Amino acid sequence: MFGIPGRIVEITDFDNYLAKVDVNGVQRTISVRLLENDMPQPEDWVLVHVGFAMAKIDETEALLTLAAVKKLGDAYAAELEAFDSSAIV
């Protein structure tokens, strides 16, 4: 599974399973519906792909993944740009 690690800032809409996540300083609203049986809480790390939290991950895995993804250079920049320009509203 590919995605970018992000830290949950807050659950913004419990009824619709929406949360604000921070990915490398960029904050966006994402869906956490796929994790409704193990809802993330503020400060939890999740793997974000196309506006959805796909899995909860621990901080060690998140930081290792971020370091590895940053080594991708342009691909990482493109993924961050796509994340920055997309949001679930």
PDB file of N, CA, C and O in Angstrom:
ATOM      1  N   MET A   1       0.852  -1.166   0.000  1.00  0.00           N
ATOM      2  CA  MET A   1       0.000   0.000   0.000  1.00  0.00           C
ATOM      3  C   MET A   1       0.898   1.229   0.000  1.00  0.00           C
ATOM      4  O   MET A   1       1.821   1.326   0.810  1.00  0.00           O
ATOM      5  N   PHE A   2       0.635   2.164  -0.901  1.00  0.00           N
ATOM      6  CA  PHE A   2       1.433   3.380  -0.961  1.00  0.00           C
ATOM      7  C   PHE A   2       0.608   4.553  -0.472  1.00  0.00           C
ATOM      8  O   PHE A   2      -0.592   4.633  -0.736  1.00  0.00           O
ATOM      9  N   GLY A   3       1.235   5.436   0.220  1.00  0.00           N
ATOM     10  CA  GLY A   3       0.603   6.654   0.695  1.00  0.00           C
ATOM     11  C   GLY A   3       1.641   7.487   1.412  1.00  0.00           C
ATOM     12  O   GLY A   3       2.815   7.124   1.485  1.00  0.00           O
ATOM     13  N   ILE A   4       1.192   8.601   1.935  1.00  0.00           N
ATOM     14  CA  ILE A   4       2.064   9.509   2.656  1.00  0.00           C
ATOM     15  C   ILE A   4       1.636   9.518   4.119  1.00  0.00           C
ATOM     16  O   ILE A   4       0.447   9.654   4.411  1.00  0.00           O
ATOM     17  N   PRO A   5       2.574   9.377   5.034  1.00  0.00           N
ATOM     18  CA  PRO A   5       2.213   9.453   6.450  1.00  0.00           C
ATOM     19  C   PRO A   5       1.759  10.861   6.826  1.00  0.00           C
ATOM     20  O   PRO A   5       2.367  11.855   6.430  1.00  0.00           O
ATOM     21  N   GLY A   6       0.697  10.920   7.586  1.00  0.00           N
ATOM     22  CA  GLY A   6       0.198  12.187   8.098  1.00  0.00           C
ATOM     23  C   GLY A   6      -0.256  12.019   9.533  1.00  0.00           C
ATOM     24  O   GLY A   6      -0.667  10.935   9.948  1.00  0.00           O
ATOM     25  N   ARG A   7      -0.178  13.096  10.278  1.00  0.00           N
ATOM     26  CA  ARG A   7      -0.591  13.059  11.689  1.00  0.00           C
ATOM     27  C   ARG A   7      -1.967  13.708  11.818  1.00  0.00           C
ATOM     28  O   ARG A   7      -2.196  14.806  11.311  1.00  0.00           O
ATOM     29  N   ILE A   8      -2.866  13.026  12.493  1.00  0.00           N
ATOM     30  CA  ILE A   8      -4.205  13.562  12.713  1.00  0.00           C
ATOM     31  C   ILE A   8      -4.102  14.788  13.622  1.00  0.00           C
ATOM     32  O   ILE A   8      -3.530  14.721  14.710  1.00  0.00           O
ATOM     33  N   VAL A   9      -4.662  15.904  13.162  1.00  0.00           N
ATOM     34  CA  VAL A   9      -4.689  17.137  13.939  1.00  0.00           C
ATOM     35  C   VAL A   9      -5.959  17.161  14.788  1.00  0.00           C
ATOM     36  O   VAL A   9      -5.918  17.440  15.986  1.00  0.00           O
ATOM     37  N   GLU A  10      -7.092  16.862  14.140  1.00  0.00           N
ATOM     38  CA  GLU A  10      -8.365  16.818  14.849  1.00  0.00           C
ATOM     39  C   GLU A  10      -9.396  16.070  14.010  1.00  0.00           C
ATOM     40  O   GLU A  10      -9.300  16.003  12.785  1.00  0.00           O
ATOM     41  N   ILE A  11     -10.374  15.516  14.695  1.00  0.00           N
ATOM     42  CA  ILE A  11     -11.528  14.943  14.011  1.00  0.00           C
ATOM     43  C   ILE A  11     -12.488  16.110  13.829  1.00  0.00           C
ATOM     44  O   ILE A  11     -12.962  16.685  14.808  1.00  0.00           O
ATOM     45  N   THR A  12     -12.773  16.458  12.586  1.00  0.00           N
ATOM     46  CA  THR A  12     -13.569  17.658  12.322  1.00  0.00           C
ATOM     47  C   THR A  12     -15.052  17.370  12.169  1.00  0.00           C
ATOM     48  O   THR A  12     -15.876  18.262  12.373  1.00  0.00           O
ATOM     49  N   ASP A  13     -15.407  16.141  11.814  1.00  0.00           N
ATOM     50  CA  ASP A  13     -16.814  15.779  11.615  1.00  0.00           C
ATOM     51  C   ASP A  13     -16.978  14.292  11.924  1.00  0.00           C
ATOM     52  O   ASP A  13     -16.706  13.438  11.080  1.00  0.00           O
ATOM     53  N   PHE A  14     -17.425  13.996  13.139  1.00  0.00           N
ATOM     54  CA  PHE A  14     -17.568  12.599  13.562  1.00  0.00           C
ATOM     55  C   PHE A  14     -18.607  11.857  12.728  1.00  0.00           C
ATOM     56  O   PHE A  14     -18.403  10.696  12.372  1.00  0.00           O
ATOM     57  N   ASP A  15     -19.724  12.523  12.412  1.00  0.00           N
ATOM     58  CA  ASP A  15     -20.807  11.869  11.667  1.00  0.00           C
ATOM     59  C   ASP A  15     -20.392  11.454  10.265  1.00  0.00           C
ATOM     60  O   ASP A  15     -20.845  10.429   9.755  1.00  0.00           O
ATOM     61  N   ASN A  16     -19.530  12.252   9.641  1.00  0.00           N
ATOM     62  CA  ASN A  16     -19.099  11.965   8.272  1.00  0.00           C
ATOM     63  C   ASN A  16     -17.672  11.427   8.192  1.00  0.00           C
ATOM     64  O   ASN A  16     -17.113  11.298   7.103  1.00  0.00           O
ATOM     65  N   TYR A  17     -17.088  11.115   9.344  1.00  0.00           N
ATOM     66  CA  TYR A  17     -15.753  10.509   9.408  1.00  0.00           C
ATOM     67  C   TYR A  17     -14.684  11.373   8.730  1.00  0.00           C
ATOM     68  O   TYR A  17     -13.888  10.870   7.937  1.00  0.00           O
ATOM     69  N   LEU A  18     -14.670  12.650   9.037  1.00  0.00           N
ATOM     70  CA  LEU A  18     -13.684  13.559   8.457  1.00  0.00           C
ATOM     71  C   LEU A  18     -12.701  14.024   9.524  1.00  0.00           C
ATOM     72  O   LEU A  18     -13.071  14.266  10.673  1.00  0.00           O
ATOM     73  N   ALA A  19     -11.452  14.140   9.120  1.00  0.00           N
ATOM     74  CA  ALA A  19     -10.405  14.585  10.037  1.00  0.00           C
ATOM     75  C   ALA A  19      -9.449  15.511   9.307  1.00  0.00           C
ATOM     76  O   ALA A  19      -9.260  15.410   8.095  1.00  0.00           O
ATOM     77  N   LYS A  20      -8.850  16.419  10.071  1.00  0.00           N
ATOM     78  CA  LYS A  20      -7.788  17.262   9.529  1.00  0.00           C
ATOM     79  C   LYS A  20      -6.481  16.538   9.806  1.00  0.00           C
ATOM     80  O   LYS A  20      -6.224  16.095  10.925  1.00  0.00           O
ATOM     81  N   VAL A  21      -5.657  16.424   8.764  1.00  0.00           N
ATOM     82  CA  VAL A  21      -4.377  15.735   8.882  1.00  0.00           C
ATOM     83  C   VAL A  21      -3.268  16.679   8.439  1.00  0.00           C
ATOM     84  O   VAL A  21      -3.466  17.519   7.561  1.00  0.00           O
ATOM     85  N   ASP A  22      -2.112  16.533   9.050  1.00  0.00           N
ATOM     86  CA  ASP A  22      -0.941  17.326   8.687  1.00  0.00           C
ATOM     87  C   ASP A  22       0.081  16.417   8.022  1.00  0.00           C
ATOM     88  O   ASP A  22       0.550  15.442   8.609  1.00  0.00           O
ATOM     89  N   VAL A  23       0.411  16.760   6.785  1.00  0.00           N
ATOM     90  CA  VAL A  23       1.433  16.026   6.041  1.00  0.00           C
ATOM     91  C   VAL A  23       2.543  17.009   5.710  1.00  0.00           C
ATOM     92  O   VAL A  23       2.402  17.851   4.823  1.00  0.00           O
ATOM     93  N   ASN A  24       3.633  16.892   6.425  1.00  0.00           N
ATOM     94  CA  ASN A  24       4.800  17.740   6.174  1.00  0.00           C
ATOM     95  C   ASN A  24       4.448  19.230   6.171  1.00  0.00           C
ATOM     96  O   ASN A  24       4.941  19.987   5.335  1.00  0.00           O
ATOM     97  N   GLY A  25       3.594  19.646   7.113  1.00  0.00           N
ATOM     98  CA  GLY A  25       3.218  21.047   7.227  1.00  0.00           C
ATOM     99  C   GLY A  25       2.008  21.460   6.423  1.00  0.00           C
ATOM    100  O   GLY A  25       1.518  22.576   6.589  1.00  0.00           O
ATOM    101  N   VAL A  26       1.509  20.594   5.554  1.00  0.00           N
ATOM    102  CA  VAL A  26       0.322  20.872   4.759  1.00  0.00           C
ATOM    103  C   VAL A  26      -0.860  20.192   5.446  1.00  0.00           C
ATOM    104  O   VAL A  26      -0.831  18.988   5.703  1.00  0.00           O
ATOM    105  N   GLN A  27      -1.911  20.982   5.744  1.00  0.00           N
ATOM    106  CA  GLN A  27      -3.079  20.410   6.403  1.00  0.00           C
ATOM    107  C   GLN A  27      -4.246  20.320   5.434  1.00  0.00           C
ATOM    108  O   GLN A  27      -4.535  21.250   4.681  1.00  0.00           O
ATOM    109  N   ARG A  28      -4.905  19.174   5.479  1.00  0.00           N
ATOM    110  CA  ARG A  28      -6.054  18.916   4.622  1.00  0.00           C
ATOM    111  C   ARG A  28      -7.071  18.090   5.385  1.00  0.00           C
ATOM    112  O   ARG A  28      -6.739  17.396   6.346  1.00  0.00           O
ATOM    113  N   THR A  29      -8.315  18.177   4.941  1.00  0.00           N
ATOM    114  CA  THR A  29      -9.369  17.325   5.476  1.00  0.00           C
ATOM    115  C   THR A  29      -9.394  16.045   4.664  1.00  0.00           C
ATOM    116  O   THR A  29      -9.401  16.072   3.433  1.00  0.00           O
ATOM    117  N   ILE A  30      -9.407  14.925   5.368  1.00  0.00           N
ATOM    118  CA  ILE A  30      -9.442  13.614   4.718  1.00  0.00           C
ATOM    119  C   ILE A  30     -10.559  12.781   5.334  1.00  0.00           C
ATOM    120  O   ILE A  30     -11.091  13.115   6.394  1.00  0.00           O
ATOM    121  N   SER A  31     -10.898  11.717   4.668  1.00  0.00           N
ATOM    122  CA  SER A  31     -11.867  10.763   5.198  1.00  0.00           C
ATOM    123  C   SER A  31     -11.141   9.705   6.022  1.00  0.00           C
ATOM    124  O   SER A  31     -10.106   9.180   5.613  1.00  0.00           O
ATOM    125  N   VAL A  32     -11.703   9.405   7.190  1.00  0.00           N
ATOM    126  CA  VAL A  32     -11.180   8.318   8.016  1.00  0.00           C
ATOM    127  C   VAL A  32     -12.188   7.170   8.085  1.00  0.00           C
ATOM    128  O   VAL A  32     -12.082   6.291   8.940  1.00  0.00           O
ATOM    129  N   ARG A  33     -13.161   7.189   7.181  1.00  0.00           N
ATOM    130  CA  ARG A  33     -14.224   6.177   7.180  1.00  0.00           C
ATOM    131  C   ARG A  33     -13.672   4.756   7.061  1.00  0.00           C
ATOM    132  O   ARG A  33     -14.223   3.834   7.663  1.00  0.00           O
ATOM    133  N   LEU A  34     -12.610   4.565   6.307  1.00  0.00           N
ATOM    134  CA  LEU A  34     -12.051   3.219   6.155  1.00  0.00           C
ATOM    135  C   LEU A  34     -11.494   2.681   7.469  1.00  0.00           C
ATOM    136  O   LEU A  34     -11.239   1.484   7.598  1.00  0.00           O
ATOM    137  N   LEU A  35     -11.307   3.562   8.434  1.00  0.00           N
ATOM    138  CA  LEU A  35     -10.767   3.159   9.736  1.00  0.00           C
ATOM    139  C   LEU A  35     -11.817   3.256  10.838  1.00  0.00           C
ATOM    140  O   LEU A  35     -11.474   3.339  12.017  1.00  0.00           O
ATOM    141  N   GLU A  36     -13.099   3.247  10.461  1.00  0.00           N
ATOM    142  CA  GLU A  36     -14.155   3.461  11.451  1.00  0.00           C
ATOM    143  C   GLU A  36     -14.146   2.428  12.573  1.00  0.00           C
ATOM    144  O   GLU A  36     -14.637   2.714  13.665  1.00  0.00           O
ATOM    145  N   ASN A  37     -13.602   1.237  12.336  1.00  0.00           N
ATOM    146  CA  ASN A  37     -13.525   0.220  13.386  1.00  0.00           C
ATOM    147  C   ASN A  37     -12.315   0.409  14.297  1.00  0.00           C
ATOM    148  O   ASN A  37     -12.209  -0.245  15.335  1.00  0.00           O
ATOM    149  N   ASP A  38     -11.412   1.292  13.917  1.00  0.00           N
ATOM    150  CA  ASP A  38     -10.225   1.607  14.720  1.00  0.00           C
ATOM    151  C   ASP A  38      -9.913   3.089  14.515  1.00  0.00           C
ATOM    152  O   ASP A  38      -8.840   3.456  14.037  1.00  0.00           O
ATOM    153  N   MET A  39     -10.886   3.937  14.892  1.00  0.00           N
ATOM    154  CA  MET A  39     -10.808   5.368  14.605  1.00  0.00           C
ATOM    155  C   MET A  39      -9.527   6.002  15.141  1.00  0.00           C
ATOM    156  O   MET A  39      -9.185   5.844  16.313  1.00  0.00           O
ATOM    157  N   PRO A  40      -8.828   6.719  14.270  1.00  0.00           N
ATOM    158  CA  PRO A  40      -7.649   7.451  14.731  1.00  0.00           C
ATOM    159  C   PRO A  40      -8.074   8.627  15.612  1.00  0.00           C
ATOM    160  O   PRO A  40      -9.176   9.160  15.483  1.00  0.00           O
ATOM    161  N   GLN A  41      -7.186   9.003  16.489  1.00  0.00           N
ATOM    162  CA  GLN A  41      -7.400  10.133  17.390  1.00  0.00           C
ATOM    163  C   GLN A  41      -6.336  11.188  17.097  1.00  0.00           C
ATOM    164  O   GLN A  41      -5.329  10.888  16.455  1.00  0.00           O
ATOM    165  N   PRO A  42      -6.551  12.424  17.563  1.00  0.00           N
ATOM    166  CA  PRO A  42      -5.519  13.445  17.373  1.00  0.00           C
ATOM    167  C   PRO A  42      -4.156  12.939  17.853  1.00  0.00           C
ATOM    168  O   PRO A  42      -4.039  12.294  18.895  1.00  0.00           O
ATOM    169  N   GLU A  43      -3.146  13.249  17.068  1.00  0.00           N
ATOM    170  CA  GLU A  43      -1.749  12.850  17.265  1.00  0.00           C
ATOM    171  C   GLU A  43      -1.432  11.466  16.706  1.00  0.00           C
ATOM    172  O   GLU A  43      -0.260  11.100  16.628  1.00  0.00           O
ATOM    173  N   ASP A  44      -2.448  10.682  16.313  1.00  0.00           N
ATOM    174  CA  ASP A  44      -2.182   9.391  15.668  1.00  0.00           C
ATOM    175  C   ASP A  44      -1.643   9.632  14.264  1.00  0.00           C
ATOM    176  O   ASP A  44      -1.955  10.639  13.629  1.00  0.00           O
ATOM    177  N   TRP A  45      -0.834   8.698  13.794  1.00  0.00           N
ATOM    178  CA  TRP A  45      -0.311   8.722  12.429  1.00  0.00           C
ATOM    179  C   TRP A  45      -1.151   7.794  11.562  1.00  0.00           C
ATOM    180  O   TRP A  45      -1.537   6.705  11.986  1.00  0.00           O
ATOM    181  N   VAL A  46      -1.427   8.246  10.335  1.00  0.00           N
ATOM    182  CA  VAL A  46      -2.156   7.427   9.368  1.00  0.00           C
ATOM    183  C   VAL A  46      -1.436   7.488   8.028  1.00  0.00           C
ATOM    184  O   VAL A  46      -0.669   8.412   7.758  1.00  0.00           O
ATOM    185  N   LEU A  47      -1.694   6.503   7.208  1.00  0.00           N
ATOM    186  CA  LEU A  47      -1.169   6.477   5.851  1.00  0.00           C
ATOM    187  C   LEU A  47      -2.264   7.034   4.950  1.00  0.00           C
ATOM    188  O   LEU A  47      -3.350   6.461   4.869  1.00  0.00           O
ATOM    189  N   VAL A  48      -1.984   8.155   4.268  1.00  0.00           N
ATOM    190  CA  VAL A  48      -2.982   8.870   3.466  1.00  0.00           C
ATOM    191  C   VAL A  48      -2.749   8.614   1.985  1.00  0.00           C
ATOM    192  O   VAL A  48      -1.631   8.733   1.484  1.00  0.00           O
ATOM    193  N   HIS A  49      -3.839   8.256   1.292  1.00  0.00           N
ATOM    194  CA  HIS A  49      -3.775   8.054  -0.159  1.00  0.00           C
ATOM    195  C   HIS A  49      -5.090   8.526  -0.754  1.00  0.00           C
ATOM    196  O   HIS A  49      -6.160   8.115  -0.306  1.00  0.00           O
ATOM    197  N   VAL A  50      -5.017   9.376  -1.749  1.00  0.00           N
ATOM    198  CA  VAL A  50      -6.155   9.961  -2.472  1.00  0.00           C
ATOM    199  C   VAL A  50      -7.276  10.427  -1.538  1.00  0.00           C
ATOM    200  O   VAL A  50      -8.454  10.166  -1.785  1.00  0.00           O
ATOM    201  N   GLY A  51      -6.890  11.122  -0.462  1.00  0.00           N
ATOM    202  CA  GLY A  51      -7.879  11.716   0.425  1.00  0.00           C
ATOM    203  C   GLY A  51      -8.462  10.802   1.481  1.00  0.00           C
ATOM    204  O   GLY A  51      -9.395  11.185   2.186  1.00  0.00           O
ATOM    205  N   PHE A  52      -7.927   9.601   1.600  1.00  0.00           N
ATOM    206  CA  PHE A  52      -8.428   8.643   2.585  1.00  0.00           C
ATOM    207  C   PHE A  52      -7.298   8.172   3.487  1.00  0.00           C
ATOM    208  O   PHE A  52      -6.180   7.938   3.029  1.00  0.00           O
ATOM    209  N   ALA A  53      -7.601   8.036   4.773  1.00  0.00           N
ATOM    210  CA  ALA A  53      -6.679   7.371   5.688  1.00  0.00           C
ATOM    211  C   ALA A  53      -6.841   5.881   5.429  1.00  0.00           C
ATOM    212  O   ALA A  53      -7.917   5.321   5.638  1.00  0.00           O
ATOM    213  N   MET A  54      -5.773   5.245   4.975  1.00  0.00           N
ATOM    214  CA  MET A  54      -5.833   3.831   4.600  1.00  0.00           C
ATOM    215  C   MET A  54      -5.498   2.904   5.764  1.00  0.00           C
ATOM    216  O   MET A  54      -6.010   1.788   5.839  1.00  0.00           O
ATOM    217  N   ALA A  55      -4.633   3.368   6.678  1.00  0.00           N
ATOM    218  CA  ALA A  55      -4.205   2.534   7.801  1.00  0.00           C
ATOM    219  C   ALA A  55      -3.611   3.421   8.880  1.00  0.00           C
ATOM    220  O   ALA A  55      -3.054   4.481   8.597  1.00  0.00           O
ATOM    221  N   LYS A  56      -3.737   2.972  10.123  1.00  0.00           N
ATOM    222  CA  LYS A  56      -3.020   3.627  11.213  1.00  0.00           C
ATOM    223  C   LYS A  56      -1.617   3.043  11.245  1.00  0.00           C
ATOM    224  O   LYS A  56      -1.427   1.842  11.054  1.00  0.00           O
ATOM    225  N   ILE A  57      -0.635   3.906  11.488  1.00  0.00           N
ATOM    226  CA  ILE A  57       0.748   3.451  11.605  1.00  0.00           C
ATOM    227  C   ILE A  57       1.355   4.094  12.842  1.00  0.00           C
ATOM    228  O   ILE A  57       0.860   5.112  13.327  1.00  0.00           O
ATOM    229  N   ASP A  58       2.424   3.500  13.351  1.00  0.00           N
ATOM    230  CA  ASP A  58       3.057   4.103  14.523  1.00  0.00           C
ATOM    231  C   ASP A  58       4.038   5.190  14.076  1.00  0.00           C
ATOM    232  O   ASP A  58       4.380   5.295  12.898  1.00  0.00           O
ATOM    233  N   GLU A  59       4.475   5.986  15.036  1.00  0.00           N
ATOM    234  CA  GLU A  59       5.334   7.127  14.714  1.00  0.00           C
ATOM    235  C   GLU A  59       6.657   6.700  14.086  1.00  0.00           C
ATOM    236  O   GLU A  59       7.153   7.362  13.174  1.00  0.00           O
ATOM    237  N   THR A  60       7.226   5.608  14.565  1.00  0.00           N
ATOM    238  CA  THR A  60       8.494   5.131  13.998  1.00  0.00           C
ATOM    239  C   THR A  60       8.327   4.801  12.522  1.00  0.00           C
ATOM    240  O   THR A  60       9.138   5.215  11.693  1.00  0.00           O
ATOM    241  N   GLU A  61       7.279   4.057  12.194  1.00  0.00           N
ATOM    242  CA  GLU A  61       7.014   3.713  10.793  1.00  0.00           C
ATOM    243  C   GLU A  61       6.750   4.967   9.973  1.00  0.00           C
ATOM    244  O   GLU A  61       7.210   5.075   8.836  1.00  0.00           O
ATOM    245  N   ALA A  62       6.010   5.921  10.545  1.00  0.00           N
ATOM    246  CA  ALA A  62       5.706   7.162   9.834  1.00  0.00           C
ATOM    247  C   ALA A  62       6.981   7.928   9.495  1.00  0.00           C
ATOM    248  O   ALA A  62       7.157   8.379   8.363  1.00  0.00           O
ATOM    249  N   LEU A  63       7.865   8.073  10.474  1.00  0.00           N
ATOM    250  CA  LEU A  63       9.096   8.836  10.245  1.00  0.00           C
ATOM    251  C   LEU A  63      10.036   8.130   9.277  1.00  0.00           C
ATOM    252  O   LEU A  63      10.678   8.778   8.451  1.00  0.00           O
ATOM    253  N   LEU A  64      10.120   6.806   9.373  1.00  0.00           N
ATOM    254  CA  LEU A  64      10.943   6.044   8.420  1.00  0.00           C
ATOM    255  C   LEU A  64      10.381   6.161   7.005  1.00  0.00           C
ATOM    256  O   LEU A  64      11.134   6.319   6.043  1.00  0.00           O
ATOM    257  N   THR A  65       9.066   6.084   6.883  1.00  0.00           N
ATOM    258  CA  THR A  65       8.430   6.197   5.568  1.00  0.00           C
ATOM    259  C   THR A  65       8.631   7.589   4.990  1.00  0.00           C
ATOM    260  O   THR A  65       8.936   7.727   3.806  1.00  0.00           O
ATOM    261  N   LEU A  66       8.464   8.625   5.809  1.00  0.00           N
ATOM    262  CA  LEU A  66       8.689   9.993   5.332  1.00  0.00           C
ATOM    263  C   LEU A  66      10.117  10.180   4.845  1.00  0.00           C
ATOM    264  O   LEU A  66      10.346  10.805   3.809  1.00  0.00           O
ATOM    265  N   ALA A  67      11.071   9.644   5.583  1.00  0.00           N
ATOM    266  CA  ALA A  67      12.476   9.758   5.171  1.00  0.00           C
ATOM    267  C   ALA A  67      12.710   9.050   3.842  1.00  0.00           C
ATOM    268  O   ALA A  67      13.415   9.570   2.977  1.00  0.00           O
ATOM    269  N   ALA A  68      12.124   7.869   3.675  1.00  0.00           N
ATOM    270  CA  ALA A  68      12.289   7.114   2.429  1.00  0.00           C
ATOM    271  C   ALA A  68      11.613   7.823   1.264  1.00  0.00           C
ATOM    272  O   ALA A  68      12.168   7.889   0.167  1.00  0.00           O
ATOM    273  N   VAL A  69      10.417   8.353   1.497  1.00  0.00           N
ATOM    274  CA  VAL A  69       9.669   9.020   0.430  1.00  0.00           C
ATOM    275  C   VAL A  69      10.379  10.302   0.002  1.00  0.00           C
ATOM    276  O   VAL A  69      10.395  10.637  -1.183  1.00  0.00           O
ATOM    277  N   LYS A  70      10.965  11.019   0.957  1.00  0.00           N
ATOM    278  CA  LYS A  70      11.680  12.254   0.615  1.00  0.00           C
ATOM    279  C   LYS A  70      12.852  11.979  -0.315  1.00  0.00           C
ATOM    280  O   LYS A  70      13.232  12.843  -1.106  1.00  0.00           O
ATOM    281  N   LYS A  71      13.425  10.792  -0.228  1.00  0.00           N
ATOM    282  CA  LYS A  71      14.535  10.422  -1.109  1.00  0.00           C
ATOM    283  C   LYS A  71      14.084  10.254  -2.554  1.00  0.00           C
ATOM    284  O   LYS A  71      14.911  10.227  -3.465  1.00  0.00           O
ATOM    285  N   LEU A  72      12.777  10.142  -2.766  1.00  0.00           N
ATOM    286  CA  LEU A  72      12.254  10.009  -4.128  1.00  0.00           C
ATOM    287  C   LEU A  72      12.327  11.325  -4.894  1.00  0.00           C
ATOM    288  O   LEU A  72      12.144  11.343  -6.111  1.00  0.00           O
ATOM    289  N   GLY A  73      12.589  12.413  -4.201  1.00  0.00           N
ATOM    290  CA  GLY A  73      12.770  13.704  -4.858  1.00  0.00           C
ATOM    291  C   GLY A  73      11.527  14.205  -5.554  1.00  0.00           C
ATOM    292  O   GLY A  73      10.544  14.549  -4.898  1.00  0.00           O
ATOM    293  N   ASP A  74      11.556  14.251  -6.889  1.00  0.00           N
ATOM    294  CA  ASP A  74      10.462  14.815  -7.675  1.00  0.00           C
ATOM    295  C   ASP A  74       9.147  14.081  -7.450  1.00  0.00           C
ATOM    296  O   ASP A  74       8.089  14.709  -7.421  1.00  0.00           O
ATOM    297  N   ALA A  75       9.195  12.785  -7.291  1.00  0.00           N
ATOM    298  CA  ALA A  75       7.968  12.012  -7.065  1.00  0.00           C
ATOM    299  C   ALA A  75       7.322  12.434  -5.747  1.00  0.00           C
ATOM    300  O   ALA A  75       6.100  12.553  -5.663  1.00  0.00           O
ATOM    301  N   TYR A  76       8.134  12.659  -4.727  1.00  0.00           N
ATOM    302  CA  TYR A  76       7.619  13.110  -3.429  1.00  0.00           C
ATOM    303  C   TYR A  76       7.038  14.511  -3.562  1.00  0.00           C
ATOM    304  O   TYR A  76       5.965  14.791  -3.028  1.00  0.00           O
ATOM    305  N   ALA A  77       7.733  15.388  -4.266  1.00  0.00           N
ATOM    306  CA  ALA A  77       7.247  16.755  -4.465  1.00  0.00           C
ATOM    307  C   ALA A  77       5.911  16.744  -5.197  1.00  0.00           C
ATOM    308  O   ALA A  77       5.010  17.510  -4.856  1.00  0.00           O
ATOM    309  N   ALA A  78       5.778  15.880  -6.200  1.00  0.00           N
ATOM    310  CA  ALA A  78       4.526  15.778  -6.949  1.00  0.00           C
ATOM    311  C   ALA A  78       3.400  15.260  -6.062  1.00  0.00           C
ATOM    312  O   ALA A  78       2.269  15.737  -6.150  1.00  0.00           O
ATOM    313  N   GLU A  79       3.705  14.291  -5.215  1.00  0.00           N
ATOM    314  CA  GLU A  79       2.696  13.739  -4.307  1.00  0.00           C
ATOM    315  C   GLU A  79       2.247  14.800  -3.303  1.00  0.00           C
ATOM    316  O   GLU A  79       1.055  14.909  -3.013  1.00  0.00           O
ATOM    317  N   LEU A  80       3.182  15.578  -2.774  1.00  0.00           N
ATOM    318  CA  LEU A  80       2.823  16.654  -1.848  1.00  0.00           C
ATOM    319  C   LEU A  80       2.007  17.729  -2.544  1.00  0.00           C
ATOM    320  O   LEU A  80       1.059  18.263  -1.967  1.00  0.00           O
ATOM    321  N   GLU A  81       2.367  18.050  -3.778  1.00  0.00           N
ATOM    322  CA  GLU A  81       1.610  19.042  -4.541  1.00  0.00           C
ATOM    323  C   GLU A  81       0.184  18.561  -4.768  1.00  0.00           C
ATOM    324  O   GLU A  81      -0.765  19.332  -4.630  1.00  0.00           O
ATOM    325  N   ALA A  82       0.032  17.289  -5.116  1.00  0.00           N
ATOM    326  CA  ALA A  82      -1.304  16.721  -5.308  1.00  0.00           C
ATOM    327  C   ALA A  82      -2.079  16.754  -3.997  1.00  0.00           C
ATOM    328  O   ALA A  82      -3.272  17.059  -3.992  1.00  0.00           O
ATOM    329  N   PHE A  83      -1.421  16.446  -2.894  1.00  0.00           N
ATOM    330  CA  PHE A  83      -2.073  16.477  -1.588  1.00  0.00           C
ATOM    331  C   PHE A  83      -2.494  17.897  -1.244  1.00  0.00           C
ATOM    332  O   PHE A  83      -3.589  18.118  -0.728  1.00  0.00           O
ATOM    333  N   ASP A  84      -1.621  18.864  -1.533  1.00  0.00           N
ATOM    334  CA  ASP A  84      -1.891  20.262  -1.225  1.00  0.00           C
ATOM    335  C   ASP A  84      -3.082  20.793  -2.011  1.00  0.00           C
ATOM    336  O   ASP A  84      -3.808  21.659  -1.524  1.00  0.00           O
ATOM    337  N   SER A  85      -3.288  20.287  -3.213  1.00  0.00           N
ATOM    338  CA  SER A  85      -4.359  20.810  -4.062  1.00  0.00           C
ATOM    339  C   SER A  85      -5.652  20.024  -3.947  1.00  0.00           C
ATOM    340  O   SER A  85      -6.631  20.350  -4.620  1.00  0.00           O
ATOM    341  N   SER A  86      -5.678  19.001  -3.112  1.00  0.00           N
ATOM    342  CA  SER A  86      -6.893  18.205  -2.965  1.00  0.00           C
ATOM    343  C   SER A  86      -7.362  18.234  -1.525  1.00  0.00           C
ATOM    344  O   SER A  86      -6.563  18.277  -0.589  1.00  0.00           O
ATOM    345  N   ALA A  87      -8.655  18.210  -1.372  1.00  0.00           N
ATOM    346  CA  ALA A  87      -9.232  18.158  -0.031  1.00  0.00           C
ATOM    347  C   ALA A  87     -10.655  17.654  -0.141  1.00  0.00           C
ATOM    348  O   ALA A  87     -11.340  17.898  -1.134  1.00  0.00           O
ATOM    349  N   ILE A  88     -11.084  16.962   0.867  1.00  0.00           N
ATOM    350  CA  ILE A  88     -12.479  16.551   0.952  1.00  0.00           C
ATOM    351  C   ILE A  88     -13.193  17.636   1.734  1.00  0.00           C
ATOM    352  O   ILE A  88     -12.799  17.965   2.853  1.00  0.00           O
ATOM    353  N   VAL A  89     -14.236  18.189   1.149  1.00  0.00           N
ATOM    354  CA  VAL A  89     -14.988  19.251   1.832  1.00  0.00           C
ATOM    355  C   VAL A  89     -16.439  18.888   1.942  1.00  0.00           C
ATOM    356  O   VAL A  89     -17.228  19.660   2.488  1.00  0.00           O
TER     357      VAL A  89
END
